[in-house]
Amino acid sequence: MDSDIRRVQEKILEIMKIVDTICRENGIEYMIMGGTALGAVRHGGFIPWDDDLDIFMTPENYRRFRKVFDEKSPKGLVLQEWSVTEGYTEYAKVRMDGTTFIEDAFMDRKDMHHGIYIDIMILHKCPRNPFLQHMIYVASKFVVLVALSRRNWKPKRLYQKYALGLLKLMPVETLSRLAYRLIYRYETLEDGYDYCYFITKASFRQGIFARELLDKTVDVPFEDTLLKAPVGLKEYLSLRYGDYMKLPSEEEIESSVHARIYDVDRDYREYLDG
């Protein structure tokens, strides 16, 4: 294992332990997801080459977390929100001061925090109606495209270039607001729903999860601690990854690395100002 990546992982885990404590002390639910959940099952912690950590929160739990975080202002940590429309959250990051984690897409952004982080992804309810589920899927992908267009994203396929070109002809602000309203619309459902998360590369079927898989959490070992995971952890991983115990190719491993520049000892401003 790359010793530098390991040091980054240790910092990430340091952040996550603080977030976990805040959540447990205030009755806020979260659950590990994506590659973090995969790592917990397959490796007992981080995937060896992984340089991030992802958790789910529902909109209500995230709002409560943000309120507590703002009130307590944990020393050395910053909550950074991402959204294409004011009033809604695409996802959030908890970043650590005094560290560096600069990604290609944000190399030119000197106005933002570039510290090592964990990701908070917003998990939404969706009705068990295929048509409405596909509408939410399309709305989510539109939001993703708008977000990418505002960052230094370089399309790799022709249809992606066309899609970016079409955005210039659309009333993006209005459509983004409508898209978010649809995504958040079913938050108050008490029955007849599942969960969905489409702000990702995942396909439609990879982004919908039966309610019973994610409705409750259990503690699972992760490195030297316990983190909350969905009660249907292995079923979730099967839906998301298929044969999740199979190791990826070298190509897939290389493409999964996020940071262009990382440093656990120096503040990102030293690199941006250099």
N, C-alpha and C positions, 0 to 999 in steps of 0.2 A: 504494500500500500504506500502511496505517496505520502511522506511524512508531513508535507505542507497541507495537503488535503485533510489529513487527520487532525492537525491543529485547528483548521477551520471548523471541522466537525465538533471539536471540543468547545469552541466558542458558541457555535449554534446551539449545542446542548445546554450550555450555560444560560442562554436566552430562554430556551424552552422550559427549563426548570423554574425560572421566575414566572413565566406565563402560566405554567401548570399550577404553581402556588397561588397566584392571583385567582385563577379559575376555581380551584378547590375551596379557597377561603370565602369565596363569594357566590358559590352555588352556580357557577357558569359552566355550561357544558361545551366541550370541544371533543374532537376525535382526530387522531392521526389519519392521514389519507395518502393516496398516491404512492410514490416511491418510498415514503416514510413508513407507511403501513406494510408495504412489501418488504422493506428492510427488516422490520420488526420480526416478521415471520421467517424470512429466508436467512437472515444474518444475525438475528438477535439484537439489532440496532441499525446503524447506518449501513446502507449499501456502500461497500468500500470505496467506490469512486464518486459517490454522491456528494454534492456540495450545497445542499439545501435541505430544509425540513418543512413539511406541509401539514397544516391541520384544517379541518372543517369547523365552522361555526354557523348556526342558523342566523338569520338577520337579527332576531331578538337577542340571542346570546351575544352576538357581536356588539350590538348597541350597549348592552350592559357592560361588556368587557371594556369598550371604549370609554364609558363613563368612569369606571373604576380606575382605569389606566390614567385618565386625565386627572383624576382627584389625587391619586397616590404618586403619579409621576416617578416611576421607578428610576433610581439613579443610573445614569449611563445608557438608558434605553429611550428610543424615539418611536412613536407610532406614526407610520407613513401610509396614507390611504391613496388608492388609485381609483379613478372614476372618470368616465367620459361625460357624465352629467351630474351636476351638483345635486346633492341630496341622496345619491345612491352610491353604493360601494361595489366596485368590481372585485377588488381584493385588497388586502392590507398587508403591510410588513412591519414587524417589530425589529428595529435595527439597533446595533450596538455602537455607541460612540467609541472613538479611539481605534477603530479598525477600518479595513478597506476591503470592499467587494464590488469592483467596477465591472459591469457587463457591457458587451459590445453596443447594445441598443442605447445605452445611456452615457457613452463616452464623452459626449459633448454637453451633457447637462451638469453645469457647475452650480445650479440653483437647487440641487436636491441632495439628500443624505445618501451616501454610498457605503454605509457600514455593513458588516456581516449581519444576516437577518434570518428570521423564520417567516414563512408565508401563512396568512390566514385567508382561506378561501370560503366564500359564502355559499352555504348549502341551502337550496330552496325547495319548498314543497311544490309539487305539480299534480294536477288532477289526473285521475286514471282514464283519461280520454285521449286516444291517440292523436286526434286532430289538434287538440290544445297543446299536447306535448310537443308536437312538431312545430307549432307556432312559437312556443317558448324556445325551442332549439334554434329556429331561424333568428329570433330576436337576439338570442345569446351570441350567435355567430356574427351578427351584424355589429353588436357592441364590441366584440373582439376585433373585428376588422377596423372599426373606427379607432380603437385603442392603438392597434398596430400602426395605423396610418399616421398617428401623432408621435410615434417613436421612430427610430431610425431602422425600420424594418425593410429588408430587401427581399421582395418576392422571388421565389425560385421557379414558379410555374406561370405559364402564360395566362391562365384563367385568374390567377391572383393579381397579376398586373392589370387585367381588365377590370377586376372588382375594385381595385384602388382607383382606377380612372373614373369608374362610375360614381364613386363617392363624391367626386368634385362637382357632379351634376345634381346631387341630392341635397335636400334641406336636412343636413346631418344632425343639427342640434335638436330639431323637432322629432325626427325619427328615433334618435337615441333616447329621448325622454319617453316616447311611446313604448320603445322596446323595454326599457327598465320597468315601466309601470306594469307591463305584461309579466315580466320575470318575477316581480315582487307581489303580484296581484293575489296569489293564493296563500299568502303567509298565514292568514287567520283560519284556514281550513282545519277542522277538528276531526274529520273522517273522510274516507274516500280519496286518499292521496298517497303518493309515493314521494321520493326525493329525487332531485335532479341537479346535475352540475355540468353545464355545457361551456363554461368559460375555460376551455381547454382544447387540446388537439383531439380529444376522445370523440369517437363517432356517436351518433344518436343512441344506439343501443348500449354503448359503454358508459353513457352518462345518466342513465335512469336506474334507480336502485329501490327495490321493494322496501316499504316503510319499516317492516320488521327487522331488516338488516341493520338499520342505522338509528332506530328509535331509542336505543339504550346503549350505554358504553360499559366496557369492562377494562380493568387495568391489565396491561401487558408489559412484559420486560422489554426495556429498550436501553441498551448499553448498561449503565450502572444505576438505572432508575426505573420507575414505572410510569407509563403514559397511558392516557385514555384512548381506547380503540373502539370501533363499532362492534356491537355484540355479534354481528354476522361478518366478522373480519375476513374469514377465508372465502365465504361466498362473495363478498364484495371484491376481493382480489381476483377471483375467477371471472367475474363479470368484466372487470377492468383490464385484466391482462391475459386471460386464458390460462395457459400453463405457467403460472407465476413462479414455479420453482426452477424453471429453465433459465439458465444464464444468457444474457444478451450477447450479440456479436461485438467484436472490437469496435466496429463502426458505430454501433448504437451507443456503446460506452462513451466514445469520444464526443458524440453529438449531445450527450446528456449534461456535459459540463457547462455551467452557467457563466462563470467569472472569467474575464480577460485578465484582471489584476486582482490579487487578494493578498492581504497582509494582516496578521492577527495582532501586530505590535504597533503599527503606524496608522495614523488617522488618514482617511481618504483625501483630505484637503492637501496633504503633502504631495500627492500624486497629481491632483488636478492643477495645482499651482506651479508644479515643476516644469 
